[in-house]
Amino acid sequence: MFLNYLPHEMIEVMELSIIFLGLVGTILFLLFTADKPNTKNLYMKKVR
């Protein structure tokens, strides 16, 4: 593995950036998928 040739500090920076990018990707995914309109309209069906 090429990580054996890198300094320890570079490996730590790579690990932190992978974690950060994963968190940002998860937040963006949740933001873009949460804006779907409710097509079932369950509240109006219960009122009637």
N, C-alpha and C positions, 0 to 999 in steps of 0.2 A: 504494500500500500504506500502511496506517495506521502501519506501523513507522517511517516517515520522520518522523513527528511526535512520536515518543517520545524521551526522553533516552537516551543510550547506556547508562546504568546500568540502566534499566528493561528494555532489550532483553537485556542480559546476564543479569539476574535471570530473565527469561522463558526464555531458552535453558537456563540451569542447571536450572530447575524442570522443563522438558520432559525433559531428560536424566535427571534423578532419578526422575521418574514413570515413564519408560520402563524404567529399571533395576528399580524396585520392582515394576512390572507383570510383567516377565520373571521375577523371582524368585518372585513369587506363583504365576504360571502353572506354573513348574517344580515348585514344592512341591505344588500341588494335583493335578498330573497324575502325579507319581511314586508315589503311594500305591495304584496299581491292583494288585490281586492277580494273581499269575501263574496263569492258568487252564490253560496248556499243561502245566505241571509237567514240564519237560524233564529235570530231574535224576532224578526217579523212573523215567522211561522208559529212561534210560541205564543205571541200576543193574540193572534187571530184565533 
